[in-house]
Amino acid sequence: MSAVNALSAYAAEGFAASPPDHAAGPGGFGDLIIAAFSILIVVVTLFLCVRYLLFPKENEDTHIKKRILDDEIRDDRWLHHE
């Protein structure tokens, strides 16, 4: 338990010694552009994830799942004709 107390005291000293502007907000226009671009990427990614989770488009003939299932059905028919 004394190791935990020593570690927490060390962490408290480290935080007290950090400069006052540590982890401050955006420093300029460039930071705002980077933040806006990052938010845009997150929003687009979230939208696409939800869209393809709800509507996976598995019914199209070009979908890999459909092509594999069709191949398996064709192979099964071929095996039963012998």
GIBELJO-V301455 format. One record per residue. N is the residue number from 1. NEAR is the number of other C-alpha atoms within 8 Angstrom. Layout:
N,NEAR + N,NEAR
//
This chain:
1,4 + 2,5 + 3,6 + 4,7 + 5,8 + 6,8 + 7,8 + 8,8 + 9,8 + 10,8 + 11,8 + 12,8 + 13,8 + 14,8 + 15,7 + 16,6 + 17,6 + 18,7 + 19,5 + 20,4 + 21,5 + 22,6 + 23,4 + 24,6 + 25,4 + 26,7 + 27,6 + 28,6 + 29,7 + 30,6 + 31,9 + 32,9 + 33,8 + 34,8 + 35,8 + 36,8 + 37,8 + 38,8 + 39,8 + 40,8 + 41,8 + 42,8 + 43,8 + 44,8 + 45,8 + 46,8 + 47,8 + 48,8 + 49,8 + 50,8 + 51,9 + 52,9 + 53,7 + 54,6 + 55,6 + 56,7 + 57,7 + 58,7 + 59,6 + 60,7 + 61,6 + 62,6 + 63,10 + 64,6 + 65,7 + 66,12 + 67,10 + 68,8 + 69,8 + 70,8 + 71,8 + 72,8 + 73,8 + 74,8 + 75,8 + 76,8 + 77,8 + 78,8 + 79,7 + 80,6 + 81,5 + 82,4
//
